[in-house]
Amino acid sequence: MTGDLPRPAAVEARGWGWRHASRHAWAVTDASFRIEPGERVLLLGASGAGKSTLLHGLAGVLGGEEEGEQAGELLIDGVPAGRARGRAGLVLQDPDAQVILSRVGDDVAFGCENLGVPRDEIWPRVRAALDDVGLDVPLDRPTKALSGGQKQRLALAGLLAMRPGLLLLDEPTANLDPHGVAEVRDAVTRLVDAYRATLVVVEHRVDVWLPVVDRVIVLGEGGVIADGAPRTVLGDQGPSLAARGVWVPGIPPAHPAAPAGPPGPALLSASGLAVQRVAGHPVASGIDLAVRSGAALAVTGPNGAGKSTLGLTLSGLLAPASGSLVAHGELAAAAGDAPIRWTSRQLLTRIGTVFQDPEHQLLAKTVQEELEVGPRALGLPASETAARVGELLERLRLASLARANPYTLSGGEKRRLTVAAALATAPRVLVLDEPTFGQDARTWAELVALLARLRDEGSAIVAVTHDLDVVAALHAERFELPAGGAP
C-alpha cells in the first residue's frame, strides 16, 4: 500500500429525502441516522425503497434542482455530500454506466488522475486494485471486451485505487459467479481493514456481507424502519422485515410447484455450437444442448465463460460462429429453422429476450407504454393488451409506477419491467440474462412464479444466471459453461 492513509468518513442524514424531477412520489423520505467513521453498514430494504438513491446522494451524483427536489440534509464529515469531493467512492448497480475509458488500466487510473494522485503512485495502485478484485487481464485489454461481471470488478478496482474515506457499494456482487462474490467481498474487507474506511453496502445477498458489517440499516416508507446490530435487527425483526420483502437469512421466499409433466419436444437445439461477439474470436465452443417446451434450462458458469453470448445466440440475435442452432416444430413454422435469419416480427412471436442490462432495451416514455410495446406489435386487441399489462403491473409491484419514466426506476424495478415486457408477448421461448438481479424477496418470488407459469403453459425458459435458487425454483436443467467456454 502506498500513499497516505485516508481518514474514515462520518455520515449523517437529517430528515433527508429526494424526489426525482419527473416523479410525483418521493424516492426517499425523512431518512435520519448517523454513521460513525469506520463503521461498516449493510443497507437493506425492499426494491424501490430508495437505497440506490441514498447512495447516489452520498456520492454527490444526484444533480441539482433541475434533476429533482431535496429535503433535509445529507452530510459527509459535516459538509453537504455534494461538496465533499473525493471523500466518497461509488460502485453503481450497472457496471456499464461506470466504464469511462477504452482500456482497463486507463479506466482504473481515471479516478486517481482526477484526484491529483502523483503519477508515480497511480500505476502501483492500479495493479494492486486489479489484483485485489481478481481481474486478471492485461492493462491494455479493451473494456468493451469484458463481460458484465468483469466490468463490475473493473468498477470496484477503480474505487479501490482512489482509496476514499467512504465506500458506497450498490449490489457489487449482483452479476458475479460464486468465486467472484467471495473475491470482491474479501477485497472490500481488506481495504476497509487497511484504511479503516467507512463502508455502506447495498446487497440482497445478506449472508455474504454479515461477516463484514457491524450494523444494519433498513429503509422503508417513511425513512429508516430498523437500525442496529445485524443479529438484533435480523433476529428480532426478521419476520416483519421479510413480510416487507427484505431478504432475511433463514426466511426464504416461496418456490413455485414443480412441473406437472415431463419436458416436451425440443424447440431449439445446438450441435457443436461455437458463439462469438467479434467475428473470428469465439468465446465458447463445442456446445450441445436442447431447449425444450414446458421446461427450464439454466446456463451457469464463471464470469467471462460466454454465457451471455450463448444467450444472445439462442435468442437469434447473434450468428453462430460455427456449428448449428436449429429451430424445430411450431417455432420454425413459416419462418425457417435458422433464428438468425428471422425478421424482428418473427422473433417477437417466437423468442423473447431479456438483456443483462435493462437499459439496453427500454423503448417507451412510461412503464405502462413499455409493457404495451410487444402486444401492440403483435396486433393484439386492446382489451387483451390491457389485461396482460394490468396483471403484470400488479404482480410485479409496478402499478404505482405505471406513468413513471422507465429510466427513473431503481435497478430492480428496471429488471422487473424488462422481464414483464417480455412476458407480455407470451413467447414460446424466453431467454433471460440474470432475471432476478436486484429483486427483494417478494418480487423474486412473484417473478419466478410468473416464469414457472409460462413454463407450465408449454413455453421454454432459458435463464443465464448465477442465482442457483432460481435453478432450484424452476426445476431447471443446468448447462454449465466452464472457464474457457468449452463444456
C-alpha positions in Angstrom: 0.0 0.0 0.0 1.4 3.4 -1.0 0.5 6.9 -0.1 -1.1 8.5 3.0 -4.0 6.7 4.6 -7.3 8.4 4.1 -9.4 9.4 7.1 -12.6 7.3 7.5 -15.6 9.5 6.8 -18.6 10.3 9.1 -22.0 10.3 7.5 -25.2 11.9 8.7 -28.7 12.2 7.3 -31.1 14.7 8.9 -34.6 14.2 7.7 -33.2 13.7 4.2 -35.4 13.0 1.2 -35.2 13.1 -2.6 -37.8 13.3 -5.3 -36.9 12.9 -9.0 -38.0 15.8 -11.2 -40.3 13.6 -13.3 -41.9 11.7 -10.4 -44.8 12.6 -8.1 -43.7 10.3 -5.3 -40.5 10.8 -3.3 -37.8 8.1 -3.7 -36.7 8.6 -0.1 -38.4 10.5 2.7 -37.3 11.6 6.2 -34.2 9.4 6.5 -32.3 10.2 9.7 -29.2 8.4 11.0 -25.5 8.9 11.8 -22.7 6.5 10.7 -19.5 7.0 12.7 -16.1 6.9 11.0 -15.0 3.4 10.2 -18.4 1.8 10.7 -19.5 -0.9 8.3 -23.1 -0.7 7.3 -25.4 -3.1 5.3 -28.2 -1.0 3.9 -31.4 -3.1 3.3 -34.9 -2.5 2.1 -37.5 -3.7 -0.4 -36.9 -3.0 -4.1 -37.7 0.7 -4.7 -37.2 1.7 -1.1 -34.6 4.3 -2.1 -31.4 2.5 -1.3 -29.6 3.4 -4.5 -31.0 7.0 -4.3 -29.4 7.4 -0.9 -26.0 6.1 -2.1 -26.2 8.5 -5.1 -26.9 11.3 -2.8 -23.9 10.5 -0.6 -21.7 10.3 -3.7 -22.9 13.7 -4.8 -24.2 12.5 -8.2 -28.0 13.2 -7.9 -27.6 16.5 -9.7 -29.0 20.0 -8.9 -32.5 21.4 -8.7 -33.2 20.6 -12.4 -32.8 16.9 -11.6 -35.0 16.8 -8.5 -36.0 18.1 -5.1 -34.2 17.6 -1.9 -35.4 17.8 1.7 -33.3 17.8 4.8 -29.6 17.4 4.9 -27.1 14.7 3.8 -23.6 15.3 5.2 -20.1 13.8 5.0 -17.8 15.0 7.7 -20.3 17.8 8.4 -20.1 19.0 4.8 -23.0 18.7 2.3 -22.3 15.4 0.4 -22.3 17.2 -3.0 -19.3 19.3 -1.8 -17.2 16.5 -0.2 -15.2 15.8 -3.4 -13.0 12.7 -3.2 -14.3 11.6 0.2 -16.8 9.1 -1.2 -16.4 6.5 -3.9 -19.4 4.7 -5.5 -19.8 1.4 -7.4 -23.1 1.6 -9.3 -25.6 -1.2 -9.9 -25.0 -1.0 -13.6 -21.2 -1.5 -14.3 -21.6 -0.4 -17.9 -22.6 3.1 -16.6 -19.2 3.4 -14.9 -16.9 2.3 -17.7 -15.3 5.5 -18.9 -12.1 4.7 -20.9 -11.4 2.2 -23.6 -8.6 0.2 -21.8 -8.7 -1.5 -18.5 -5.6 0.2 -16.9 -6.7 3.7 -18.0 -10.2 3.2 -16.7 -8.9 2.1 -13.2 -6.4 5.1 -13.2 -9.1 7.6 -14.2 -10.3 8.4 -10.7 -6.8 8.7 -9.3 -5.8 11.1 -12.0 -8.9 13.3 -11.3 -8.0 13.4 -7.6 -4.4 14.5 -8.4 -2.7 11.4 -7.1 1.1 11.6 -8.0 1.8 9.9 -11.3 4.4 7.5 -9.9 1.8 6.3 -7.3 -1.1 5.7 -9.7 0.1 2.6 -11.6 1.1 0.7 -8.5 -2.4 1.4 -7.1 -4.0 0.3 -10.4 -2.2 -3.1 -10.4 -2.8 -3.7 -6.7 -6.6 -2.9 -7.2 -6.9 -5.3 -10.1 -5.2 -8.0 -8.1 -7.5 -7.4 -5.1 -10.7 -7.9 -7.2 -9.3 -10.8 -9.1 -9.5 -9.2 -12.6 -6.5 -10.9 -14.2 -6.4 -9.2 -17.6 -3.8 -7.1 -19.3 -3.8 -3.4 -18.6 -4.4 -2.7 -22.3 -7.4 -5.1 -22.6 -10.3 -3.2 -24.2 -13.0 -2.6 -21.7 -15.7 -3.4 -24.3 -14.3 -7.0 -24.4 -15.1 -7.6 -20.7 -18.2 -9.5 -19.5 -20.8 -7.8 -17.3 -19.3 -9.5 -14.2 -15.8 -8.4 -15.2 -17.0 -4.8 -15.6 -18.3 -5.0 -12.0 -14.8 -6.0 -10.9 -13.3 -3.2 -13.0 -15.6 -0.6 -11.4 -14.7 -1.8 -7.9 -10.9 -1.7 -8.8 -11.3 1.9 -9.9 -12.9 2.7 -6.5 -10.2 0.8 -4.5 -7.4 2.6 -6.4 -8.9 6.0 -5.3 -8.9 5.0 -1.6 -11.8 7.1 -0.5 -12.8 7.6 3.2 -16.3 6.3 2.4 -17.0 3.3 0.2 -20.5 3.1 -1.3 -21.3 -0.2 -3.0 -24.6 -0.7 -4.8 -25.0 -4.5 -5.2 -21.4 -5.1 -6.1 -21.7 -8.8 -6.4 -25.0 -9.0 -8.3 -23.7 -10.4 -11.6 -20.7 -12.3 -10.2 -20.1 -16.1 -10.0 -19.7 -17.5 -6.5 -15.9 -17.4 -6.7 -16.1 -13.7 -7.8 -18.5 -12.9 -5.0 -16.0 -14.1 -2.4 -13.1 -12.3 -4.1 -15.0 -9.0 -4.2 -16.2 -9.2 -0.6 -12.7 -10.1 0.5 -11.1 -7.3 -1.5 -13.5 -4.8 0.2 -12.8 -6.3 3.6 -9.0 -5.9 3.0 -9.5 -2.3 2.0 -11.6 -1.3 5.0 -9.3 -3.2 7.3 -6.2 -1.5 5.9 -7.6 2.0 5.7 -10.4 1.9 8.4 -12.7 3.3 5.7 -16.4 3.7 6.3 -18.5 1.2 4.3 -22.1 1.4 3.2 -23.1 -1.6 1.0 -26.5 -2.3 -0.6 -26.8 -6.0 -1.3 -29.6 -8.6 -1.4 -27.0 -11.4 -0.7 -27.2 -10.7 3.1 -25.3 -13.8 4.1 -22.3 -12.8 2.1 -21.9 -9.5 4.0 -22.9 -10.4 7.5 -19.3 -11.4 8.5 -18.1 -8.0 7.3 -20.6 -5.5 8.6 -21.3 -4.4 12.2 -24.6 -2.6 11.6 -27.8 -2.9 9.5 -30.0 0.0 8.5 -33.3 -0.8 6.8 -35.0 1.8 4.6 -38.8 1.7 4.1 -41.8 4.0 3.6 -41.2 7.0 5.9 -37.5 6.6 6.3 -35.5 4.2 8.5 -37.6 1.3 9.8 -34.8 -0.6 11.5 -31.3 0.2 12.7 -28.9 -1.8 14.9 -26.6 -4.7 15.2 -27.2 -7.4 12.5 -28.2 -10.1 14.9 -30.6 -7.8 16.7 -32.3 -6.4 13.5 -32.5 -9.6 11.5 -33.3 -11.8 14.6 -35.8 -9.7 16.5 -37.4 -8.1 13.4 -36.8 -10.8 10.8 -40.4 -12.0 10.2 -41.7 -8.4 9.9 -38.9 -7.4 7.6 -39.3 -10.5 5.4 -43.0 -9.6 5.1 -41.9 -6.3 3.6 -39.7 -8.0 1.1 -36.3 -7.7 2.8 -34.1 -10.8 2.4 -33.6 -12.3 5.8 -31.4 -15.4 6.3 -33.4 -18.4 7.3 -36.7 -17.0 5.8 -36.5 -18.0 2.1 -39.2 -16.8 -0.4 -41.8 -19.3 -1.6 -40.9 -21.5 -4.6 -43.5 -22.5 -7.3 -44.6 -26.0 -7.7 -42.6 -28.5 -9.8 -43.7 -29.0 -13.4 -46.8 -31.2 -13.6 -45.4 -33.3 -16.5 -42.1 -34.1 -18.3 -40.5 -31.7 -20.8 -41.9 -31.6 -24.3 -40.1 -31.7 -27.6 -37.1 -29.5 -28.4 -37.9 -26.1 -29.8 -34.3 -25.2 -30.3 -31.2 -27.5 -30.5 -27.5 -26.7 -30.7 -24.9 -29.1 -32.0 -21.2 -28.4 -31.9 -22.1 -24.7 -31.5 -19.5 -22.0 -31.1 -20.6 -18.5 -30.1 -18.9 -15.1 -30.6 -19.5 -11.4 -30.5 -16.5 -10.4 -32.6 -16.0 -12.3 -35.9 -13.2 -14.8 -35.7 -13.0 -14.7 -31.9 -15.3 -17.5 -30.4 -15.7 -17.3 -26.6 -17.3 -20.7 -26.2 -17.4 -23.8 -28.4 -18.5 -27.4 -28.5 -21.9 -26.6 -27.2 -24.6 -29.3 -27.5 -28.0 -28.6 -25.8 -31.7 -28.7 -26.3 -34.3 -26.1 -25.3 -37.5 -28.0 -24.6 -41.1 -26.8 -24.4 -42.5 -26.9 -20.9 -39.1 -26.9 -19.3 -36.4 -24.5 -18.0 -32.8 -24.6 -18.9 -30.2 -22.7 -16.7 -27.0 -21.6 -18.2 -24.4 -21.2 -15.5 -20.6 -20.8 -15.2 -17.9 -18.3 -14.2 -17.8 -14.7 -15.5 -16.3 -14.5 -18.9 -17.2 -18.0 -19.9 -19.5 -16.8 -22.7 -22.9 -17.3 -21.0 -24.4 -14.0 -22.2 -23.1 -14.6 -25.7 -24.7 -18.0 -25.8 -27.9 -16.5 -24.6 -27.9 -13.9 -27.4 -27.2 -16.6 -29.9 -30.0 -18.8 -28.7 -32.2 -15.6 -29.0 -31.4 -15.3 -32.7 -29.6 -12.0 -32.2 -26.1 -13.3 -32.8 -25.0 -15.6 -35.6 -23.3 -18.9 -34.6 -19.5 -18.8 -35.1 -19.7 -22.4 -36.2 -21.8 -25.5 -35.6 -25.6 -25.3 -35.8 -28.5 -23.8 -33.9 -31.8 -25.2 -35.3 -35.4 -24.3 -34.6 -38.0 -27.1 -34.6 -41.7 -27.7 -34.9 -44.0 -24.8 -34.4 -41.1 -22.5 -33.7 -39.8 -23.0 -37.2 -43.2 -23.0 -38.9 -43.4 -20.3 -41.6 -40.1 -18.8 -40.5 -37.5 -21.4 -41.2 -35.1 -23.3 -38.9 -32.4 -20.6 -38.5 -33.4 -18.0 -35.9 -30.6 -15.6 -37.1 -32.5 -15.2 -40.4 -35.9 -14.4 -38.9 -37.4 -10.9 -39.1 -37.9 -8.8 -36.0 -41.6 -9.6 -36.0 -40.9 -13.4 -36.4 -38.6 -13.2 -33.4 -41.2 -11.3 -31.4 -43.7 -14.0 -31.7 -41.2 -16.9 -31.1 -38.3 -15.9 -28.9 -38.4 -13.2 -26.2 -35.1 -11.8 -24.8 -34.2 -10.0 -21.6 -30.7 -8.5 -21.7 -28.4 -8.3 -18.8 -28.5 -4.6 -18.8 -32.2 -3.4 -18.6 -31.5 0.0 -20.1 -30.4 -1.6 -23.3 -34.0 -2.4 -24.2 -36.1 0.4 -22.8 -38.1 2.0 -25.6 -41.1 3.9 -24.2 -41.7 7.0 -22.2 -43.7 5.4 -19.4 -43.7 2.0 -17.6 -47.2 1.2 -18.9 -46.3 2.1 -22.5 -43.2 -0.1 -22.2 -45.3 -3.1 -21.4 -47.7 -2.3 -24.3 -44.9 -2.2 -27.0 -44.9 -6.0 -27.6 -48.6 -6.7 -27.6 -49.3 -3.8 -29.9 -46.6 -5.0 -32.3 -48.4 -8.4 -32.3 -51.7 -6.6 -33.1 -53.5 -7.9 -30.0 -56.9 -6.5 -29.2 -56.8 -3.5 -26.8 -58.8 -5.5 -24.2 -56.3 -8.3 -24.2 -53.3 -5.9 -24.1 -54.9 -4.1 -21.1 -55.5 -7.4 -19.3 -51.9 -8.6 -19.8 -50.4 -5.3 -18.9 -52.6 -4.8 -15.8 -51.8 -8.2 -14.4 -48.0 -7.7 -14.9 -48.1 -4.3 -13.3 -49.9 -5.7 -10.2 -48.0 -8.9 -9.8 -44.5 -7.4 -10.2 -45.4 -4.4 -8.0 -45.1 -1.8 -10.8 -48.6 -0.4 -10.7 -47.7 2.7 -8.7 -45.1 3.4 -11.3 -47.2 3.0 -14.4 -46.8 6.6 -15.5 -43.2 6.9 -14.5 -40.3 7.3 -16.9 -38.6 3.9 -17.0 -35.1 5.5 -16.7 -36.0 6.9 -13.2 -36.7 3.4 -11.8 -34.4 1.6 -9.4 -32.2 -1.2 -10.9 -34.5 -3.9 -9.5 -37.6 -2.1 -10.9 -36.0 -1.8 -14.3 -35.2 -5.5 -14.3 -38.8 -6.4 -13.4 -40.0 -4.1 -16.2 -37.9 -5.7 -18.9 -38.9 -9.2 -17.7 -42.6 -8.1 -17.7 -42.3 -6.6 -21.2 -41.0 -10.0 -22.5 -43.8 -11.9 -20.6 -46.4 -9.6 -22.1 -45.9 -11.2 -25.6 -46.1 -14.8 -24.1 -43.2 -16.1 -26.3 -42.7 -19.8 -27.0 -39.1 -19.4 -25.9 -37.9 -16.8 -23.3 -34.2 -16.2 -22.8 -33.3 -14.1 -19.7 -29.9 -12.9 -18.7 -29.8 -12.6 -14.8 -33.6 -12.3 -14.5 -33.6 -11.9 -10.7 -30.9 -9.2 -10.4 -31.8 -6.5 -7.8 -35.0 -8.2 -6.5 -36.3 -8.2 -3.0 -37.7 -11.5 -1.6 -41.3 -10.7 -2.6 -40.6 -9.6 -6.1 -38.2 -12.5 -6.6 -41.0 -14.9 -5.7 -43.5 -13.2 -8.0 -41.1 -13.1 -10.9 -40.1 -16.8 -10.5 -43.8 -17.7 -10.2 -44.6 -16.0 -13.5 -41.8 -17.7 -15.2 -43.0 -21.1 -13.8 -46.5 -20.4 -15.1 -45.1 -19.6 -18.6 -43.2 -22.9 -18.4 -46.2 -24.8 -17.4 -48.2 -23.3 -20.3 -45.7 -25.0 -22.6 -43.1 -22.4 -23.3 -39.4 -22.9 -22.8 -37.4 -20.8 -20.3 -33.6 -20.2 -20.7 -32.1 -18.4 -17.7 -28.5 -17.2 -17.8 -27.8 -16.8 -14.1 -25.6 -17.0 -11.1 -28.6 -17.3 -8.8 -28.8 -21.0 -8.0 -32.0 -20.5 -6.1 -33.6 -19.7 -9.5 -32.3 -23.0 -10.9 -33.9 -24.9 -8.0 -37.2 -22.9 -8.0 -37.7 -23.6 -11.7 -36.6 -27.2 -11.5 -34.3 -26.3 -14.4 -31.8 -28.5 -16.2 -28.4 -27.0 -15.7 -25.9 -26.4 -18.5 -22.5 -25.4 -17.2 -20.1 -23.3 -19.3 -16.7 -23.6 -17.6 -13.9 -21.0 -17.8 -12.6 -21.1 -21.3 -16.1 -21.7 -22.8 -15.8 -25.4 -23.7 -18.3 -27.7 -21.9 
